[in-house]
Amino acid sequence: MNINLIYKTRTGHTEQLAKAMSSVLNIEPIDIDHPHILGDTDLLIVGTGIYGGRPDQSLLDYLDNLPSNKIKGAAIFSSSVSNKDQTELIVNILKQKNIEVLKTRFSCKGQFLIFGWGHPDLNDLRKAREFAQFILDSIA
Ligand SMILES: Cc1cc2nc3c(=O)[nH]c(=O)nc-3n(C[C@H](O)[C@H](O)[C@H](O)COP(=O)(O)O)c2cc1C
């Protein structure tokens, strides 16, 4: 089973979550802003910050451009000051490509200006690792 984790971050929070999850998955997370080649992927884990109530457009474009036959399944996580899941646009793109999306999504509080100060914190990173383990258990 090839697992890849891609993420888009503007202020580093999603990257912290990505690294915590990747330590459990034993993989190197991929920042979509860095040059890379996405290899064969059975399970794609997708992470983003939320900006203006939606995932970053560059991540949506990245997913739009993925060949539909490349990925079998996906899981999604996000970081936002509201800690509300606002990743429906990602789900829609993946489903249009017939990629099965794990129903449970992980959202984490991320500081914005003075709001959500200190998040993601150690407890959030522990929850991120638990979500990674949950994903592994779901595909076992
Ligand atoms: C330009 C901008 C717009 C944002 N808009 C929202 C928003 O609409 N809803 C929300 O809950 N958080 C919003 N946030 C807060 C971010 O989602 C939060 O800080 C998140 O942790 C950022 O992830 P990142 O550090 O990986 O970029 C916004 C942050 C920025 C910088």
Ligand as a Chemical Component Dictionary entry (heavy atoms), coordinates in Angstrom:
data_LIG
# 
_chem_comp.id                   LIG 
_chem_comp.type                 NON-POLYMER 
_chem_comp.pdbx_formal_charge   0 
_chem_comp.three_letter_code    LIG 
# 
loop_
_chem_comp_atom.comp_id 
_chem_comp_atom.atom_id 
_chem_comp_atom.alt_atom_id 
_chem_comp_atom.type_symbol 
_chem_comp_atom.charge 
_chem_comp_atom.model_Cartn_x 
_chem_comp_atom.model_Cartn_y 
_chem_comp_atom.model_Cartn_z 
_chem_comp_atom.pdbx_ordinal 
LIG C1  C1  C 0 -5.690  34.970 4.737  1  
LIG C2  C2  C 0 -6.271  34.080 5.803  2  
LIG C3  C3  C 0 -7.623  33.793 5.790  3  
LIG C4  C4  C 0 -8.186  32.960 6.767  4  
LIG N1  N1  N 0 -9.531  32.673 6.722  5  
LIG C5  C5  C 0 -10.050 31.805 7.645  6  
LIG C6  C6  C 0 -11.429 31.432 7.583  7  
LIG O1  O1  O 0 -12.178 31.843 6.718  8  
LIG N2  N2  N 0 -11.912 30.582 8.529  9  
LIG C7  C7  C 0 -11.107 30.078 9.526  10 
LIG O2  O2  O 0 -11.588 29.322 10.356 11 
LIG N3  N3  N 0 -9.784  30.395 9.597  12 
LIG C8  C8  C 0 -9.235  31.245 8.679  13 
LIG N4  N4  N 0 -7.910  31.571 8.728  14 
LIG C9  C9  C 0 -7.068  30.968 9.780  15 
LIG C10 C10 C 0 -6.282  29.789 9.209  16 
LIG O3  O3  O 0 -7.159  28.818 8.647  17 
LIG C11 C11 C 0 -5.458  29.136 10.316 18 
LIG O4  O4  O 0 -4.525  30.073 10.791 19 
LIG C12 C12 C 0 -4.748  27.907 9.799  20 
LIG O5  O5  O 0 -4.127  27.257 10.892 21 
LIG C13 C13 C 0 -3.718  28.273 8.736  22 
LIG O6  O6  O 0 -3.073  27.108 8.301  23 
LIG P1  P1  P 0 -1.580  27.193 7.761  24 
LIG O7  O7  O 0 -0.710  27.698 8.894  25 
LIG O8  O8  O 0 -1.252  25.781 7.395  26 
LIG O9  O9  O 0 -1.581  28.118 6.594  27 
LIG C14 C14 C 0 -7.340  32.404 7.786  28 
LIG C15 C15 C 0 -5.978  32.698 7.788  29 
LIG C16 C16 C 0 -5.425  33.523 6.812  30 
LIG C17 C17 C 0 -3.952  33.821 6.839  31 
# 
loop_
_chem_comp_bond.comp_id 
_chem_comp_bond.atom_id_1 
_chem_comp_bond.atom_id_2 
_chem_comp_bond.value_order 
_chem_comp_bond.pdbx_ordinal 
LIG C1  C2  SING 1  
LIG C2  C3  SING 2  
LIG C2  C16 DOUB 3  
LIG C3  C4  DOUB 4  
LIG C4  N1  SING 5  
LIG C4  C14 SING 6  
LIG N1  C5  DOUB 7  
LIG C5  C6  SING 8  
LIG C5  C8  SING 9  
LIG C6  O1  DOUB 10 
LIG C6  N2  SING 11 
LIG N2  C7  SING 12 
LIG C7  O2  DOUB 13 
LIG C7  N3  SING 14 
LIG N3  C8  DOUB 15 
LIG C8  N4  SING 16 
LIG N4  C9  SING 17 
LIG N4  C14 SING 18 
LIG C9  C10 SING 19 
LIG C10 O3  SING 20 
LIG C10 C11 SING 21 
LIG C11 O4  SING 22 
LIG C11 C12 SING 23 
LIG C12 O5  SING 24 
LIG C12 C13 SING 25 
LIG C13 O6  SING 26 
LIG O6  P1  SING 27 
LIG P1  O7  DOUB 28 
LIG P1  O8  SING 29 
LIG P1  O9  SING 30 
LIG C14 C15 DOUB 31 
LIG C15 C16 SING 32 
LIG C16 C17 SING 33 
# 
